[in-house]
């Protein structure tokens, strides 16, 4: 059609492009947020001392940070010399800052990156905005490390409002889970290109057969228990191994 109506197509594209650019510019989830804290500094120091060793990096927020000290971390990923780049409280903007201005990846040569980020944006940003932030992270990783494979994980299920769940509850019922998570994952699943980016949603493995989120897996309906980390490790170990080949 563009060959038949070239002038009108050019005009239409010209009108559309500024709108997309403005939408990206106004998206709070793609704005870099300074994360020059002690943990970030610790990352840089560790990377320098290890001379950039590490075949796999895990990039994310407190859920990723929580791998530290977990038995499943060493048992399932120890052979890959994994690098934990998770910081509690991180939103997509913090991760964007860390991998650009923060230079966390400059001295690393990972073969695989495992990413799970976005839950801390859920209280402020729309599903589309959060997906835009995740997309920006993926694009930046592809730009910096073009030969690296990316295992992009869907955002894990969580309670919509943890304060409303009874203290003696043993689970968050399906209707109490945050609906925005599903919407985010539906969008970012399309980033899977089968070449560099591989999407996987393992969230269902944390739920029971009725779609409820057991407290035994996520004690506060957001962060994982040791059992939760075992489930996560079991769910992705084969994928990581495959991407490393």
BAFIBA-975822 format. One line per 2 residues: number of its first residue (from 1); their letters; for each residue x, y, z of C-alpha. Coordinates in steps of 0.5 Angstrom, whole numbers, plus 500, padded with zeros to 3 digits. Layout:
REM residues N
NUM	A	X Y Z ~ ...;
This chain:
REM residues 245
1	XX	500 500 500 ~ 506 505 502;
3	XX	508 504 494 ~ 502 506 492;
5	XX	501 512 497 ~ 508 514 498;
7	XX	506 521 500 ~ 501 520 505;
9	XX	505 514 508 ~ 511 519 509;
11	XX	506 524 512 ~ 502 519 517;
13	XX	509 516 519 ~ 511 523 520;
15	XX	505 524 525 ~ 506 518 528;
17	XX	513 518 530 ~ 513 524 535;
19	XX	507 521 539 ~ 511 515 540;
21	XX	517 519 542 ~ 513 523 547;
23	XX	510 517 550 ~ 517 514 551;
25	XX	519 520 554 ~ 513 521 559;
27	XX	514 514 561 ~ 516 514 568;
29	XX	518 507 568 ~ 524 508 563;
31	XX	527 514 566 ~ 534 513 569;
33	XX	534 513 577 ~ 540 514 580;
35	XX	542 508 585 ~ 549 509 587;
37	XX	548 506 594 ~ 553 501 598;
39	XX	550 495 594 ~ 552 498 587;
41	XX	559 500 590 ~ 559 493 592;
43	XX	558 490 586 ~ 563 494 582;
45	XX	568 492 587 ~ 566 485 587;
47	XX	567 485 579 ~ 573 488 579;
49	XX	576 483 584 ~ 574 477 580;
51	XX	576 480 574 ~ 569 480 571;
53	XX	568 472 572 ~ 561 470 571;
55	XX	558 466 566 ~ 551 468 568;
57	XX	548 475 571 ~ 542 475 575;
59	XX	539 482 574 ~ 533 485 578;
61	XX	530 487 585 ~ 530 484 592;
63	XX	527 478 590 ~ 533 477 586;
65	XX	538 479 591 ~ 534 474 596;
67	XX	538 469 592 ~ 544 470 597;
69	XX	545 465 602 ~ 540 460 599;
71	XX	542 453 598 ~ 539 453 591;
73	XX	543 458 589 ~ 550 454 590;
75	XX	547 447 588 ~ 543 449 581;
77	XX	548 455 579 ~ 554 455 583;
79	XX	558 452 577 ~ 556 458 572;
81	XX	560 463 577 ~ 553 467 577;
83	XX	553 474 579 ~ 548 477 583;
85	XX	546 484 581 ~ 539 484 585;
87	XX	538 490 589 ~ 532 491 594;
89	XX	527 496 592 ~ 529 497 585;
91	XX	524 499 579 ~ 526 499 572;
93	XX	529 506 572 ~ 534 504 577;
95	XX	536 498 573 ~ 537 502 567;
97	XX	541 507 571 ~ 545 501 574;
99	XX	547 498 567 ~ 548 505 563;
101	XX	551 510 568 ~ 552 506 574;
103	XX	557 501 569 ~ 555 495 572;
105	XX	556 491 566 ~ 562 494 563;
107	XX	567 489 566 ~ 563 483 565;
109	XX	563 478 560 ~ 557 474 561;
111	XX	554 469 556 ~ 547 469 559;
113	XX	543 474 563 ~ 537 472 567;
115	XX	532 478 568 ~ 526 479 573;
117	XX	524 486 574 ~ 518 490 575;
119	XX	514 489 581 ~ 516 495 585;
121	XX	513 499 579 ~ 506 496 580;
123	XX	504 501 585 ~ 505 507 581;
125	XX	506 505 573 ~ 501 502 568;
127	XX	502 495 565 ~ 504 498 559;
129	XX	509 503 562 ~ 512 497 566;
131	XX	513 493 560 ~ 516 499 556;
133	XX	521 500 562 ~ 523 492 561;
135	XX	523 493 554 ~ 528 499 555;
137	XX	533 494 559 ~ 532 489 554;
139	XX	534 493 549 ~ 540 496 553;
141	XX	543 489 554 ~ 542 487 547;
143	XX	546 494 545 ~ 552 493 550;
145	XX	552 485 550 ~ 550 483 543;
147	XX	552 476 544 ~ 549 475 550;
149	XX	543 471 551 ~ 537 474 555;
151	XX	532 469 559 ~ 527 474 561;
153	XX	522 472 566 ~ 515 474 567;
155	XX	514 478 573 ~ 512 473 579;
157	XX	505 473 582 ~ 504 477 588;
159	XX	498 480 592 ~ 495 486 590;
161	XX	495 489 597 ~ 498 485 602;
163	XX	495 489 608 ~ 488 487 607;
165	XX	490 479 607 ~ 489 476 614;
167	XX	495 475 618 ~ 493 468 620;
169	XX	492 466 612 ~ 495 461 609;
171	XX	495 463 602 ~ 493 469 598;
173	XX	487 467 594 ~ 487 468 586;
175	XX	482 474 587 ~ 487 477 591;
177	XX	493 477 586 ~ 495 483 583;
179	XX	492 483 576 ~ 497 488 573;
181	XX	502 482 573 ~ 499 478 568;
183	XX	498 484 563 ~ 505 486 564;
185	XX	507 479 562 ~ 503 479 556;
187	XX	506 485 553 ~ 513 483 555;
189	XX	512 476 552 ~ 513 479 545;
191	XX	520 481 546 ~ 522 473 545;
193	XX	525 473 538 ~ 528 466 539;
195	XX	535 468 538 ~ 537 473 543;
197	XX	531 474 548 ~ 528 468 551;
199	XX	521 469 555 ~ 519 464 560;
201	XX	513 465 565 ~ 515 461 571;
203	XX	510 464 576 ~ 505 459 575;
205	XX	509 454 579 ~ 509 458 585;
207	XX	501 457 585 ~ 497 451 588;
209	XX	492 448 583 ~ 487 453 585;
211	XX	491 459 583 ~ 492 461 590;
213	XX	499 463 592 ~ 501 459 599;
215	XX	505 463 604 ~ 509 457 605;
217	XX	512 459 598 ~ 512 467 599;
219	XX	511 468 606 ~ 509 476 605;
221	XX	506 474 598 ~ 511 478 595;
223	XX	518 475 597 ~ 520 468 596;
225	XX	522 463 602 ~ 527 458 601;
227	XX	522 453 598 ~ 520 458 593;
229	XX	527 459 591 ~ 528 452 590;
231	XX	522 452 585 ~ 525 458 581;
233	XX	532 454 581 ~ 528 448 578;
235	XX	524 452 573 ~ 530 455 570;
237	XX	536 451 571 ~ 535 447 564;
239	XX	534 454 560 ~ 540 457 563;
241	XX	544 451 561 ~ 541 451 554;
243	XX	543 458 553 ~ 550 457 555;
245	X	551 452 550;
